Amino acid sequence: MTKKEIVKTISEELGLTQLKTKEIVQKTFDAIVDTLVEERRIELRNFGVFEVKQRAPRKARNPRTGEKVFVPEKYVVTFKPGKEMEERVRQMIEEKLAREGISADSYREPAAVSSGPAVEDDHHGE
């Protein structure tokens, strides 16, 4: 879902113009970012927690060339969903599995896909 789709849905539900709704949605996103920059953490009850975390510098290898690469420290934003969100998503998955005739006990979530640089950790102690 895109921001534009969020704006359209909210404006229709509340009877506001899309222009006013877009302004409200953008102000909400701006407030989240500003809080992360200033305080490094924002907790939205029943939704989740956004937090800025520091990743330590590390040695890695370029998988194509095998060349050692230094990856500097960086700051990343993490998100931990709230209990209500986790419960609703878990329930949605269980309902989908039930429709497909798959046991929830035998279901294994797919591995997370990384969108980071194509490097691997150097675990050889070099």
N, CA, C and O of each residue as an XYZ file, in Angstrom:
504
protein
N       0.842     -1.172      0.000
C       0.000      0.000      0.000
C       0.893      1.243      0.000
O       1.923      1.275      0.674
N       0.506      2.228     -0.733
C       1.279      3.460     -0.828
C       0.660      4.547      0.056
O      -0.467      4.416      0.533
N       1.422      5.614      0.260
C       0.906      6.736      1.035
C      -0.353      7.292      0.367
O      -1.312      7.660      1.046
N      -0.343      7.350     -0.945
C      -1.499      7.859     -1.690
C      -2.743      7.014     -1.405
O      -3.838      7.549     -1.235
N      -2.565      5.693     -1.353
C      -3.695      4.801     -1.063
C      -4.178      4.964      0.376
O      -5.377      4.901      0.644
N      -3.243      5.173      1.298
C      -3.618      5.419      2.695
C      -4.452      6.691      2.787
O      -5.492      6.714      3.446
N      -3.991      7.746      2.124
C      -4.704      9.028      2.123
C      -6.106      8.851      1.556
O      -7.075      9.354      2.125
N      -6.217      8.146      0.451
C      -7.527      7.946     -0.190
C      -8.478      7.202      0.745
O      -9.635      7.598      0.893
N      -8.008      6.139      1.371
C      -8.835      5.340      2.273
C      -9.311      6.169      3.457
O     -10.496      6.159      3.792
N      -8.388      6.888      4.090
C      -8.748      7.694      5.265
C      -9.701      8.814      4.878
O     -10.674      9.070      5.587
N      -9.436      9.482      3.766
C     -10.297     10.602      3.360
C     -11.721     10.123      3.087
O     -12.685     10.815      3.415
N     -11.852      8.945      2.490
C     -13.185      8.395      2.220
C     -13.899      8.015      3.515
O     -15.094      8.265      3.670
N     -13.144      7.399      4.456
C     -13.749      6.965      5.717
C     -14.174      8.145      6.584
O     -15.205      8.076      7.253
N     -13.392      9.229      6.581
C     -13.677     10.358      7.463
C     -14.399     11.506      6.780
O     -14.819     12.457      7.439
N     -14.546     11.427      5.459
C     -15.232     12.490      4.741
C     -14.414     13.767      4.646
O     -14.974     14.859      4.553
N     -13.094     13.636      4.670
C     -12.204     14.787      4.508
C     -11.715     14.839      3.067
O     -11.778     13.844      2.345
N     -11.231     16.002      2.657
C     -10.644     16.082      1.321
C      -9.329     15.311      1.320
O      -8.684     15.162      2.357
N      -8.944     14.828      0.154
C      -7.672     14.116      0.057
C      -6.504     15.051      0.351
O      -5.494     14.624      0.909
N      -6.636     16.315     -0.019
C      -5.574     17.283      0.239
C      -5.342     17.464      1.735
O      -4.199     17.454      2.191
N      -6.425     17.631      2.507
C      -6.313     17.807      3.960
C      -5.799     16.513      4.601
O      -4.958     16.551      5.499
N      -6.304     15.381      4.138
C      -5.884     14.094      4.683
C      -4.406     13.846      4.403
O      -3.681     13.338      5.258
N      -3.965     14.207      3.201
C      -2.543     14.036      2.849
C      -1.668     14.870      3.782
O      -0.604     14.424      4.210
N      -2.117     16.067      4.090
C      -1.369     16.944      5.000
C      -1.266     16.319      6.394
O      -0.206     16.356      7.020
N      -2.359     15.752      6.869
C      -2.381     15.114      8.197
C      -1.464     13.897      8.217
O      -0.674     13.723      9.146
N      -1.570     13.055      7.190
C      -0.727     11.851      7.111
C       0.748     12.249      7.057
O       1.570     11.659      7.757
N       1.089     13.234      6.241
C       2.476     13.670      6.122
C       2.989     14.246      7.441
O       4.124     13.978      7.835
N       2.160     15.034      8.122
C       2.549     15.592      9.428
C       2.794     14.472     10.439
O       3.700     14.567     11.267
N       1.995     13.422     10.371
C       2.180     12.269     11.262
C       3.522     11.601     10.984
O       4.275     11.306     11.913
N       3.823     11.360      9.711
C       5.103     10.749      9.354
C       6.270     11.649      9.759
O       7.281     11.168     10.270
N       6.127     12.955      9.529
C       7.179     13.899      9.908
C       7.420     13.878     11.418
O       8.563     13.932     11.870
N       6.334     13.798     12.195
C       6.467     13.763     13.656
C       7.201     12.504     14.111
O       7.999     12.552     15.047
N       6.933     11.383     13.453
C       7.627     10.131     13.793
C       9.120     10.277     13.507
O       9.952      9.933     14.347
N       9.455     10.782     12.334
C      10.868     10.954     11.961
C      11.552     11.949     12.892
O      12.661     11.691     13.360
N      10.908     13.084     13.167
C      11.501     14.088     14.055
C      11.769     13.514     15.442
O      12.809     13.788     16.040
N      10.836     12.720     15.951
C      11.014     12.105     17.266
C      12.172     11.113     17.239
O      12.958     11.057     18.185
N      12.286     10.332     16.168
C      13.402      9.382     16.062
C      14.739     10.112     16.039
O      15.703      9.669     16.663
N      14.798     11.226     15.322
C      16.040     11.996     15.234
C      16.404     12.586     16.596
O      17.566     12.552     17.002
N      15.408     13.125     17.299
C      15.667     13.799     18.566
C      15.814     12.839     19.745
O      16.691     13.015     20.591
N      14.960     11.831     19.796
C      14.912     10.959     20.978
C      15.338      9.526     20.703
O      15.533      8.755     21.643
N      15.487      9.153     19.443
C      15.934      7.822     19.002
C      14.937      6.709     19.274
O      15.250      5.539     19.052
N      13.736      7.046     19.754
C      12.742      6.011     20.048
C      11.358      6.637     20.068
O      11.170      7.742     20.577
N      10.389      5.917     19.507
C       8.996      6.343     19.616
C       8.134      5.103     19.786
O       8.219      4.149     19.013
N       7.306      5.143     20.813
C       6.427      4.018     21.108
C       4.997      4.427     20.823
O       4.490      5.391     21.397
N       4.354      3.697     19.942
C       2.960      3.942     19.594
C       2.150      2.766     20.136
O       2.164      1.675     19.566
N       1.454      2.998     21.227
C       0.712      1.927     21.908
C      -0.188      1.170     20.931
O      -0.821      1.760     20.056
N      -0.225     -0.136     21.105
C      -1.015     -1.056     20.279
C      -0.584     -1.077     18.814
O      -1.256     -1.684     17.980
N       0.524     -0.422     18.497
C       1.046     -0.459     17.131
C       2.451     -1.030     17.149
O       2.699     -2.091     16.575
N       3.383     -0.329     17.812
C       4.738     -0.844     17.895
C       5.722      0.229     18.305
O       5.351      1.356     18.632
N       7.000     -0.157     18.279
C       8.074      0.734     18.698
C       9.086      0.873     17.566
O       9.615     -0.116     17.060
N       9.345      2.123     17.178
C      10.417      2.439     16.250
C      11.604      2.865     17.091
O      11.448      3.601     18.065
N      12.803      2.401     16.716
C      13.989      2.752     17.491
C      15.192      2.880     16.563
O      15.350      2.111     15.615
N      16.038      3.867     16.856
C      17.284      4.031     16.110
C      18.348      3.235     16.846
O      18.564      3.432     18.042
N      19.011      2.340     16.132
C      20.078      1.528     16.731
C      21.352      1.705     15.924
O      21.318      1.948     14.718
N      22.470      1.578     16.614
C      23.773      1.708     15.967
C      24.301      0.317     15.640
O      24.337     -0.566     16.497
N      24.701      0.140     14.409
C      25.360     -1.109     14.010
C      26.858     -0.865     14.033
O      27.344      0.124     13.484
N      27.573     -1.753     14.661
C      29.023     -1.613     14.802
C      29.715     -1.800     13.460
O      29.187     -2.470     12.573
N      30.905     -1.204     13.309
C      31.672     -1.463     12.087
C      32.081     -2.931     12.052
O      32.203     -3.574     13.094
N      32.289     -3.450     10.861
C      32.651     -4.871     10.754
C      33.426     -5.132      9.477
O      33.444     -4.326      8.546
N      34.065     -6.293      9.472
C      34.726     -6.761      8.256
C      33.759     -7.677      7.532
O      33.037     -8.453      8.157
N      33.750     -7.585      6.224
C      32.875     -8.433      5.420
C      33.633     -8.836      4.167
O      34.763     -8.400      3.946
N      33.005     -9.671      3.347
C      33.589    -10.083      2.075
C      32.599     -9.835      0.963
O      31.402    -10.082      1.109
N      33.112     -9.342     -0.151
C      32.297     -9.212     -1.347
C      32.131    -10.635     -1.889
O      33.128    -11.266     -2.239
N      30.900    -11.159     -1.969
C      30.716    -12.551     -2.391
C      31.125    -12.810     -3.844
O      31.431    -13.949     -4.198
N      31.137    -11.785     -4.682
C      31.520    -11.977     -6.082
C      33.021    -12.110     -6.242
O      33.498    -12.944     -7.012
N      33.781    -11.273     -5.501
C      35.235    -11.245     -5.693
C      36.004    -11.893     -4.554
O      37.180    -12.225     -4.706
N      35.346    -12.075     -3.407
C      36.052    -12.610     -2.244
C      36.878    -11.546     -1.537
O      37.506    -11.823     -0.516
N      36.880    -10.333     -2.074
C      37.668     -9.236     -1.516
C      37.115     -8.825     -0.147
O      35.902     -8.751      0.051
N      38.033     -8.560      0.794
C      37.620     -8.079      2.103
C      37.146     -6.637      1.971
O      37.726     -5.832      1.243
N      36.083     -6.341      2.693
C      35.488     -5.010      2.644
C      35.242     -4.550      4.078
O      34.773     -5.326      4.910
N      35.560     -3.285      4.368
C      35.252     -2.725      5.669
C      33.889     -2.050      5.579
O      33.662     -1.198      4.720
N      32.998     -2.435      6.462
C      31.675     -1.824      6.510
C      31.654     -0.924      7.745
O      31.736     -1.417      8.870
N      31.545      0.402      7.543
C      31.585      1.321      8.686
C      30.329      1.211      9.556
O      29.322      0.635      9.143
N      30.406      1.768     10.754
C      29.221      1.795     11.610
C      28.119      2.580     10.918
O      28.377      3.467     10.104
N      26.896      2.234     11.257
C      25.785      2.995     10.699
C      24.611      2.917     11.661
O      24.538      2.045     12.526
N      23.708      3.846     11.482
C      22.496      3.885     12.289
C      21.341      3.376     11.445
O      21.193      3.746     10.281
N      20.527      2.520     12.049
C      19.387      1.956     11.341
C      18.130      2.138     12.196
O      18.205      2.216     13.423
N      16.993      2.202     11.539
C      15.725      2.273     12.249
C      15.152      0.866     12.317
O      15.024      0.184     11.300
N      14.810      0.441     13.527
C      14.192     -0.870     13.703
C      12.736     -0.664     14.115
O      12.360      0.391     14.624
N      11.938     -1.683     13.885
C      10.537     -1.638     14.275
C      10.171     -2.948     14.941
O      10.416     -4.024     14.396
N       9.585     -2.851     16.123
C       9.085     -4.036     16.814
C       7.577     -3.865     16.933
O       7.113     -2.946     17.608
N       6.808     -4.733     16.290
C       5.355     -4.578     16.327
C       4.801     -4.782     17.735
O       5.360     -5.526     18.541
N       3.694     -4.104     18.005
C       2.999     -4.268     19.278
C       2.244     -5.582     19.310
O       2.083     -6.245     18.286
N       1.780     -5.953     20.497
C       1.084     -7.232     20.661
C      -0.166     -7.324     19.790
O      -0.448     -8.367     19.202
N      -0.917     -6.214     19.713
C      -2.149     -6.233     18.928
C      -1.854     -6.488     17.451
O      -2.551     -7.271     16.805
N      -0.820     -5.829     16.913
C      -0.459     -6.031     15.512
C       0.010     -7.467     15.286
O      -0.407     -8.117     14.328
N       0.871     -7.955     16.164
C       1.367     -9.331     16.009
C       0.225    -10.332     16.049
O       0.197    -11.284     15.269
N      -0.722    -10.114     16.965
C      -1.854    -11.028     17.090
C      -2.718    -11.011     15.836
O      -3.122    -12.069     15.354
N      -3.006     -9.833     15.303
C      -3.847     -9.740     14.106
C      -3.162    -10.368     12.896
O      -3.822    -11.027     12.093
N      -1.853    -10.177     12.753
C      -1.114    -10.779     11.635
C      -1.063    -12.297     11.797
O      -1.257    -13.036     10.832
N      -0.796    -12.765     13.040
C      -0.763    -14.213     13.297
C      -2.116    -14.838     12.964
O      -2.178    -15.900     12.346
N      -3.192    -14.179     13.372
C      -4.541    -14.676     13.101
C      -4.810    -14.727     11.597
O      -5.408    -15.683     11.104
N      -4.367    -13.700     10.871
C      -4.555    -13.663      9.423
C      -3.822    -14.832      8.764
O      -4.361    -15.477      7.864
N      -2.591    -15.104      9.212
C      -1.812    -16.214      8.654
C      -2.495    -17.545      8.947
O      -2.602    -18.402      8.070
N      -2.956    -17.715     10.186
C      -3.620    -18.970     10.546
C      -4.882    -19.188      9.719
O      -5.158    -20.311      9.298
N      -5.655    -18.118      9.482
C      -6.866    -18.240      8.668
C      -6.519    -18.604      7.229
O      -7.199    -19.424      6.612
N      -5.471    -18.002      6.701
C      -5.037    -18.302      5.331
C      -4.590    -19.760      5.229
O      -4.953    -20.461      4.284
N      -3.806    -20.209      6.202
C      -3.340    -21.595      6.197
C      -4.512    -22.565      6.296
O      -4.531    -23.600      5.629
N      -5.490    -22.223      7.135
C      -6.661    -23.086      7.291
C      -7.427    -23.203      5.969
O      -7.889    -24.285      5.608
N      -7.560    -22.063      5.242
C      -8.238    -22.097      3.941
C      -7.480    -22.975      2.951
O      -8.083    -23.617      2.091
N      -6.144    -22.998      3.081
C      -5.321    -23.780      2.160
C      -5.096    -25.210      2.645
O      -4.438    -26.005      1.975
N      -5.651    -25.529      3.820
C      -5.525    -26.875      4.350
C      -4.135    -27.210      4.869
O      -3.727    -28.372      4.847
N      -3.404    -26.202      5.336
C      -2.055    -26.406      5.864
C      -2.095    -26.258      7.378
O      -2.691    -25.318      7.902
N      -1.463    -27.181      8.069
C      -1.399    -27.117      9.525
C      -0.504    -25.967      9.963
O       0.595    -25.793      9.436
N      -0.977    -25.180     10.930
C      -0.189    -24.053     11.440
C       1.104    -24.555     12.076
O       2.110    -23.844     12.076
N       1.086    -25.781     12.622
C       2.288    -26.334     13.257
C       3.379    -26.640     12.235
O       4.567    -26.565     12.552
N       2.981    -26.986     11.008
C       3.970    -27.334      9.995
C       4.417    -26.132      9.173
O       5.335    -26.236      8.359
N       3.761    -24.984      9.391
C       4.105    -23.777      8.628
C       5.374    -23.158      9.165
O       5.553    -23.022     10.375
N       6.256    -22.784      8.252
C       7.487    -22.079      8.616
C       7.530    -20.791      7.830
O       7.381    -20.797      6.608
N       7.734    -19.670      8.534
C       7.774    -18.377      7.849
C       8.954    -18.331      6.894
O      10.000    -18.911      7.183
N       8.805    -17.649      5.754
C       9.931    -17.497      4.835
C      11.024    -16.650      5.477
O      10.746    -15.788      6.311
N      12.255    -16.901      5.082
C      13.382    -16.141      5.619
C      13.258    -14.685      5.197
O      12.743    -14.372      4.123
N      13.740    -13.805      6.061
C      13.704    -12.372      5.749
C      14.620    -12.085      4.573
O      15.681    -12.695      4.436
N      14.210    -11.164      3.736
C      15.000    -10.773      2.582
C      15.705     -9.471      2.909
O      15.069     -8.509      3.340
N      17.005     -9.433      2.708
C      17.776     -8.236      3.004
C      17.858     -7.355      1.777
O      18.003     -7.837      0.653
N      17.763     -6.048      2.009
C      17.910     -5.125      0.888
C      19.229     -4.368      1.003
O      19.443     -3.365      0.322
N      20.107     -4.858      1.868
C      21.388     -4.195      2.090
C      22.399     -4.541      1.019
O      22.078     -5.222      0.045
N      23.640     -4.063      1.204
C      24.689     -4.328      0.223
C      25.024     -5.807      0.141
O      24.837     -6.547      1.107
N      25.512     -6.230     -0.998
C      25.823     -7.643     -1.222
C      27.182     -7.979     -0.623
O      28.178     -8.097     -1.337
N      27.208     -8.131      0.703
C      28.434     -8.525      1.393
C      28.084     -9.583      2.419
O      26.953     -9.642      2.900
N      29.046    -10.408      2.750
C      28.840    -11.439      3.758
C      29.769    -11.168      4.915
O      30.833    -10.575      4.738
N      29.375    -11.601      6.103
C      30.224    -11.432      7.274
C      31.499    -12.229      7.135
O      31.497    -13.319      6.563
N      32.584    -11.695      7.654
C      33.864    -12.385      7.671
C      33.986    -13.068      9.034
O      34.317    -12.420     10.027
N      33.723    -14.366      9.083
C      33.752    -15.101     10.341
C      35.061    -15.865     10.517
O      35.128    -16.815     11.296
N      36.097    -15.454      9.797
C      37.349    -16.195      9.854
C      38.339    -15.569     10.812
O      39.484    -16.014     10.887
N      37.929    -14.549     11.546
C      38.784    -13.923     12.539
C      39.976    -13.191     11.951
O      40.950    -12.957     12.665
N      39.939    -12.830     10.710
C      41.067    -12.154     10.058
C      40.949    -10.660     10.192
O      41.809     -9.927      9.704
